[in-house]
Amino acid sequence: MPNKQTQAFDVIVIGAGPAGYSGAIRCAQLGLKTACIDNWYDKKGLVSLGGTYLNAGCVASIALLESAKNYHSLIHNLKEHGIHTKAVSLDIPLMMQRKNNIIDTLSQQIADSFTDHKITYIQAEAKLLNERLVKITPLDQSAASILEAKHIILASGSSPIDLSCAPIDNEFIIDSTMALNLDAVPKRLAIIGAGVIGLELASIWNRLGAETILLEAQETFLSMTDQQIAREAYRIYSEQGLELRLGARVISAKKGSKKVTVEYQDSDGTHALRVDKLIVASGRKPNTENLAAAEANLLLDENGYVHVDENCRTTLPGVYAIGDLTLLGPMIAHKGIEEGLFVAEQIAGIHNAVNYGLLPSVVFTDPEIAWVGQTEQALRAMGESIKIGTFPLNATARAQAMGQTEGIVKIIADANTDTILGVHIIGTQASEMIAEAVLAMEFSASSEDLARTIHAHPTLAKALHGAALALKNKK
Ligand code: NAD
């Protein structure tokens, strides 16, 4: 039991990634005395709030992709604008520094928000002891202490899954974090896994000039994505020089003195590749290994995900789990953010459900892929009666002016009611365009509602409008 010195809070949040920090801030805004505990520190040993998403994920990835796109554009696209450059050279350490500065700025903003909201931020390893008590061990391994709270939110995120056939040495065989911190462009790069992470990393390093080969065990490319969009993505990436080998399961990776030899199997047999770096992007697992003491009896499934109900409640009263820790939705930052807000409000007695059916998904490649709602293949498998409208980006004046004409917008609507069931986009700024589709679907819009909505011209959003117009009079 806690002694007199035990610090007590209304809420303790374990983890300061997007799920944890948004939950902690909302709790504090709702008048709850809140502590947030986080154990992230970078390779210099400095703490940094924001979790994987900020320090070694989405933010780092989109910052580097922006640099890579600029470089590629400078070499390949500016001539047609009548802009001529002399020698173009790359300074990868400076590019990394820019990315690190962005991370530092955003991390500091979270720290400032914690201060403004009077959140107690503790840099430590946290362990759930029971539904009320959390043991904290400072990162310098000084004496552990115990905190007490009426409510505990678990938001400790996820980490890369190790592949026993390709052990990480972070020199030749590297994980996704190291792949965002290289100091030079590898001449020849292989990536295990053509999931979201593999594709995002491939897009960066390919745009920076690396010969990039993706080895993907599945036969179907981007199986969770609408397959018309996936086929378009496959074509565009291939034309950019990304080599996508599907049905290729990596079985071993051995480092020599300067190269890695990767062995994989496909339907033709076993093959070997020699590359300068191998990135392992074969999935992520929830960080639950040391999250709770055995006597806490926190219920996990066989893959380590925390068992929760539809309200993110674990089997322990007053203990919630959010973000990458649960299977309530995919491992995406904005799912965690929504759950953080949702749980904070629940604790404060406000009930607002998370609409998991309308979570937008984005693949931050060049061009981007974004979607919301159901895919054509899923709707057809369910026997739904649907109609489809598509519009190519190259038919919009804005995309032409930008010189970014690759891609399409696809809207799927119910054939009888015209209600929009799914929107799928591949193209520049698809991640921005999808927001309109999410809002439309949140309000149960029909494709006619979108078609009758006036869109500024010329904009990329006109492609969404065009797809809605294409659905008019369709049965
Ligand atoms: P993933 O599961 O999406 O993809 C990993 C791929 O690796 C799979 O397709 C799998 O078939 C393949 N694979 C595994 N072992 C292999 C082997 N031996 N040989 C060849 N292929 C092999 O995982 P990920 O891309 O690592 O992403 C992890 C999670 O993080 C996902 O849920 C993803 O949605 C999420 N994430 C989202 C974003 C975003 O929203 N933009 C960004 C990064 C990560």
Residues whose N, C-alpha, C, O or C-beta is under 5 A from the ligand:
A	BS01	NAD	I192 G193 A194 G195 V196 I197 G198 L215 E216 A217 Q218 A248 R249 V250 A281 S282 G283 R284 M331 I332 V362 V363 F364
